Amino acid sequence: MEQILRPLYQERASQETTLGVILVEKREDISPITDTFDSILLIITKENETPVFTKHYTYFDKKAAMHIITEKQLHKWLLLGTNRKIVDWLFNGRVIYDRNEFMEKLKTELKEYPFYGRKIKMGLEFAKLIRRYLEGKMFFEEKNYLDAYHHMVESLHHLARLAVLENGLPPEVTVWSQVKKMEPAIYKLYEELISSDEPLDKRLELLFLASEFFIHSRTQDGSRHIREVMERQSSWTIQELHEQEELKNYSSNLEVLIEFLIEKDLIAINGVKTKSESIFHRYYLVKQ
């Protein structure tokens, strides 16, 4: 396979900006990990005109995809967890070119999984969990049970990923297989929601009660990243928080997370007078 595909990556490997090349081969007949392609060539470059450049090829009765991505884009995906198959490719793919041991160092870094990166990921998953949980609860109270069910399935996925991160591992595509071993109570909750014979409203009611416990027990760790960032200055406007580089990744979930942490007494509000006597600016600070 490598011999056939070599002409595709050889020219790239000779360029100084190319850091590494990985070959990923399909492991099952139906393989979503490789987007159903027989082979994937992942080429990582120091810089490129576009962060992600993709080409598709046919050889004999097979098909291959080549993805050329920048180092910056790769780190963004790894940090945010928005491209889960990338982790699989890095761990299970075969390194066929490695400039200055870039790939070897990257794999070692992923295995050791620095705590700082884990804190950011935990914060992002916790924020998504809170958003989905609150939306699910709203739909439940409105008796829109199918919409509530959809949001609670999503919230359980974020809870599962958070549980895996707590155990010091990156969540894989098969996150429920990981959770079944690490956090059987969360797995049982998911199982009960999707397969119980109880009426949907009863299943959701029990799930909300259990979810409150799981969220409460994870609030300190899940909010550690945002609170550590906020401790760097005495108080923040919401605009300053949105513009802070590390918090940009929270995106639309930032404000709902802050309001949740205010309710949990972990973030405080400082009211600053405006020109109007009855209106105050809201400044946010970490509760000591």
C-alpha positions as CSV (number, residue, x, y, z in Angstrom):
1,M,0.0,0.0,0.0
2,E,2.8,2.4,1.0
3,Q,4.6,1.7,-2.3
4,I,1.6,2.6,-4.3
5,L,0.9,5.8,-2.4
6,R,4.5,6.9,-2.1
7,P,4.4,9.3,-5.1
8,L,1.6,11.2,-3.4
9,Y,3.6,12.1,-0.3
10,Q,7.2,12.0,-1.6
11,E,7.2,15.5,-3.0
12,R,5.7,16.8,0.2
13,A,8.2,15.0,2.4
14,S,11.0,16.7,0.6
15,Q,9.7,20.2,1.5
16,E,11.2,21.8,4.6
17,T,7.8,22.8,5.9
18,T,6.6,19.2,6.1
19,L,6.8,17.9,9.7
20,G,5.4,14.4,9.4
21,V,3.4,11.9,7.3
22,I,1.0,9.2,8.7
23,L,-0.6,6.4,6.7
24,V,-3.9,5.1,8.1
25,E,-5.5,2.0,6.6
26,K,-9.1,0.9,6.9
27,R,-9.5,-1.7,9.7
28,E,-13.1,-2.7,9.0
29,D,-15.3,-3.2,6.0
30,I,-17.3,-0.2,7.0
31,S,-14.9,2.3,8.5
32,P,-16.2,5.8,9.5
33,I,-12.8,6.4,11.2
34,T,-11.3,6.7,7.7
35,D,-14.5,8.2,6.2
36,T,-15.0,4.9,4.4
37,F,-11.7,5.4,2.4
38,D,-9.3,2.5,2.2
39,S,-6.3,4.7,3.0
40,I,-5.7,8.1,4.6
41,L,-2.5,10.1,4.1
42,L,-2.2,12.7,6.9
43,I,0.5,15.2,6.1
44,I,1.3,17.8,8.8
45,T,3.1,21.0,7.8
46,K,4.6,23.9,9.6
47,E,2.6,26.3,7.4
48,N,0.4,26.2,4.4
49,E,-1.8,28.5,2.3
50,T,-4.9,26.9,3.8
51,P,-5.1,25.2,7.2
52,V,-6.7,22.1,5.7
53,F,-6.2,20.9,2.1
54,T,-7.8,17.6,0.9
55,K,-7.5,15.5,-2.2
56,H,-9.2,12.2,-3.2
57,Y,-7.6,9.5,-5.3
58,T,-8.6,6.2,-6.9
59,Y,-6.1,3.3,-7.3
60,F,-7.2,-0.1,-8.6
61,D,-10.6,-0.8,-7.0
62,K,-9.7,1.3,-3.9
63,K,-9.9,4.9,-2.8
64,A,-7.5,7.2,-0.8
65,A,-7.7,10.6,0.8
66,M,-4.8,12.9,1.4
67,H,-5.2,15.6,4.1
68,I,-2.6,18.3,4.4
69,I,-3.0,20.2,7.7
70,T,-1.0,22.8,9.5
71,E,0.6,22.3,12.9
72,K,-1.6,25.1,14.2
73,Q,-4.8,23.5,12.9
74,L,-3.8,20.1,14.4
75,H,-3.2,21.6,17.8
76,K,-6.5,23.4,17.6
77,W,-8.4,20.2,16.9
78,L,-6.5,18.4,19.7
79,L,-7.3,21.1,22.1
80,L,-11.0,21.5,21.3
81,G,-11.7,17.8,20.5
82,T,-13.7,18.9,17.4
83,N,-12.1,16.3,15.1
84,R,-12.1,13.1,17.1
85,K,-10.9,10.8,14.3
86,I,-7.6,12.8,14.3
87,V,-6.6,11.2,17.7
88,D,-7.3,7.8,16.3
89,W,-5.2,8.5,13.2
90,L,-2.3,9.7,15.3
91,F,-2.4,6.7,17.7
92,N,-3.2,4.0,15.2
93,G,-1.6,5.3,11.9
94,R,1.8,4.3,10.8
95,V,4.4,7.1,10.7
96,I,6.1,7.0,7.3
97,Y,8.0,10.3,7.5
98,D,9.1,12.2,10.6
99,R,11.2,15.4,10.5
100,N,13.3,15.9,13.6
101,E,11.2,13.4,15.5
102,F,8.2,15.7,15.4
103,M,5.7,12.8,15.2
104,E,7.4,10.8,17.9
105,K,7.4,13.8,20.3
106,L,3.7,14.6,19.5
107,K,2.7,11.0,20.2
108,T,4.6,11.0,23.5
109,E,2.9,14.3,24.4
110,L,-0.5,12.9,23.7
111,K,0.2,9.8,25.8
112,E,1.5,11.8,28.7
113,Y,-1.5,14.2,28.3
114,P,-0.3,17.4,30.0
115,F,-2.8,18.6,32.7
116,Y,-3.1,22.1,31.4
117,G,-4.5,20.9,28.1
118,R,-6.8,18.6,30.1
119,K,-8.1,21.5,32.1
120,I,-9.1,23.5,29.0
121,K,-10.9,20.4,27.5
122,M,-12.7,19.8,30.8
123,G,-13.8,23.4,30.9
124,L,-15.2,23.2,27.4
125,E,-17.0,19.9,28.0
126,F,-18.4,21.2,31.3
127,A,-19.7,24.4,29.6
128,K,-21.4,22.3,26.8
129,L,-22.8,20.0,29.5
130,I,-24.4,22.9,31.4
131,R,-25.9,24.3,28.1
132,R,-27.5,21.0,27.1
133,Y,-28.7,20.2,30.6
134,L,-30.4,23.6,31.1
135,E,-32.0,23.5,27.6
136,G,-33.2,19.9,28.3
137,K,-34.7,20.9,31.6
138,M,-36.5,23.8,30.0
139,F,-38.1,21.5,27.3
140,F,-39.0,19.0,30.1
141,E,-40.8,21.7,32.1
142,E,-42.7,22.7,29.0
143,K,-43.6,19.0,28.5
144,N,-41.7,18.8,25.2
145,Y,-40.3,15.4,26.1
146,L,-38.8,14.4,22.8
147,D,-36.8,17.7,22.6
148,A,-35.8,17.2,26.3
149,Y,-34.7,13.7,25.4
150,H,-32.5,14.9,22.6
151,H,-30.8,17.5,24.7
152,M,-30.3,15.1,27.6
153,V,-28.6,12.5,25.3
154,E,-26.3,15.2,24.2
155,S,-25.6,16.3,27.8
156,L,-24.8,12.7,28.8
157,H,-22.3,12.6,25.9
158,H,-20.5,15.7,27.3
159,L,-20.7,14.2,30.8
160,A,-19.1,11.0,29.5
161,R,-16.3,12.9,27.8
162,L,-15.7,14.9,30.9
163,A,-15.5,11.7,33.0
164,V,-12.8,10.3,30.6
165,L,-10.8,13.5,30.8
166,E,-11.0,13.3,34.6
167,N,-9.3,9.9,34.3
168,G,-6.4,11.5,32.4
169,L,-7.3,10.2,29.0
170,P,-8.4,11.8,25.7
171,P,-12.0,10.8,24.8
172,E,-12.0,8.5,21.8
173,V,-14.7,8.1,19.2
174,T,-15.9,5.0,21.2
175,V,-16.3,7.1,24.3
176,W,-19.0,4.9,25.8
177,S,-16.7,1.9,25.7
178,Q,-14.3,4.0,27.8
179,V,-16.9,5.2,30.2
180,K,-18.3,1.7,30.8
181,K,-14.9,0.8,32.3
182,M,-14.1,4.0,34.0
183,E,-17.5,5.4,35.2
184,P,-20.1,2.5,35.2
185,A,-22.6,4.7,37.0
186,I,-22.7,7.2,34.1
187,Y,-22.9,4.4,31.6
188,K,-25.8,2.9,33.5
189,L,-27.6,6.3,33.4
190,Y,-27.2,6.4,29.6
191,E,-28.4,2.9,29.3
192,E,-31.5,3.6,31.4
193,L,-32.4,6.6,29.3
194,I,-32.2,4.9,25.9
195,S,-33.4,1.4,26.7
196,S,-35.7,1.5,29.8
197,D,-39.3,0.4,29.5
198,E,-40.4,3.3,31.7
199,P,-42.5,6.1,30.1
200,L,-40.2,8.8,28.6
201,D,-41.2,11.5,31.1
202,K,-40.4,9.2,34.0
203,R,-37.0,8.3,32.5
204,L,-36.2,12.0,32.0
205,E,-37.3,12.9,35.6
206,L,-34.9,10.3,37.1
207,L,-32.2,11.5,34.7
208,F,-32.5,15.1,35.8
209,L,-32.2,14.1,39.5
210,A,-29.1,12.0,38.8
211,S,-27.6,14.6,36.5
212,E,-27.8,17.3,39.2
213,F,-25.6,15.1,41.4
214,F,-23.0,14.4,38.6
215,I,-22.9,18.1,37.7
216,H,-22.6,19.2,41.3
217,S,-19.7,16.8,42.0
218,R,-17.8,18.1,38.9
219,T,-18.4,21.8,39.1
220,Q,-15.1,22.6,40.9
221,D,-13.0,20.7,38.4
222,G,-15.1,21.7,35.4
223,S,-14.9,25.4,36.1
224,R,-11.2,25.4,37.2
225,H,-9.9,26.6,33.9
226,I,-12.2,29.6,33.5
227,R,-11.7,30.6,37.2
228,E,-7.9,30.4,36.9
229,V,-8.0,32.7,33.8
230,M,-10.3,35.1,35.6
231,E,-7.9,35.3,38.6
232,R,-5.4,37.1,36.4
233,Q,-7.1,40.4,36.9
234,S,-9.4,41.8,39.6
235,S,-12.6,41.9,37.5
236,W,-13.9,41.5,33.9
237,T,-16.6,42.8,31.7
238,I,-18.3,40.2,29.6
239,Q,-16.7,41.7,26.4
240,E,-13.2,41.3,28.0
241,L,-14.0,37.7,28.8
242,H,-15.1,37.0,25.2
243,E,-11.9,38.6,23.8
244,Q,-9.6,36.7,26.2
245,E,-7.7,34.3,23.9
246,E,-8.1,31.2,26.0
247,L,-11.8,31.8,26.6
248,K,-12.7,32.4,22.9
249,N,-13.1,28.6,22.5
250,Y,-16.1,28.6,24.9
251,S,-17.9,30.6,22.3
252,S,-21.7,30.8,22.8
253,N,-21.5,28.7,26.0
254,L,-19.4,31.3,27.9
255,E,-22.2,33.3,29.2
256,V,-24.5,30.4,30.3
257,L,-21.4,29.0,32.2
258,I,-20.7,32.3,33.9
259,E,-24.4,32.6,35.0
260,F,-24.3,29.0,36.3
261,L,-21.1,29.7,38.3
262,I,-22.7,32.8,39.8
263,E,-25.7,30.7,40.9
264,K,-23.2,28.2,42.5
265,D,-21.4,31.0,44.3
266,L,-18.1,30.6,42.5
267,I,-18.2,33.8,40.5
268,A,-19.4,37.2,42.0
269,I,-20.9,40.2,40.4
270,N,-19.5,43.7,41.0
271,G,-22.0,46.5,40.1
272,V,-20.4,49.7,38.7
273,K,-22.5,52.8,38.3
274,T,-23.5,54.0,34.8
275,K,-24.7,57.5,34.0
276,S,-28.2,56.3,35.0
277,E,-28.7,56.0,38.8
278,S,-30.8,52.8,38.5
279,I,-28.5,50.9,36.0
280,F,-25.2,49.3,36.8
281,H,-22.5,47.7,34.7
282,R,-21.9,44.0,35.6
283,Y,-18.3,43.1,36.3
284,Y,-17.3,39.5,37.0
285,L,-14.7,38.2,39.5
286,V,-13.8,34.9,41.1
287,K,-15.4,34.4,44.5
288,Q,-12.7,34.0,47.1
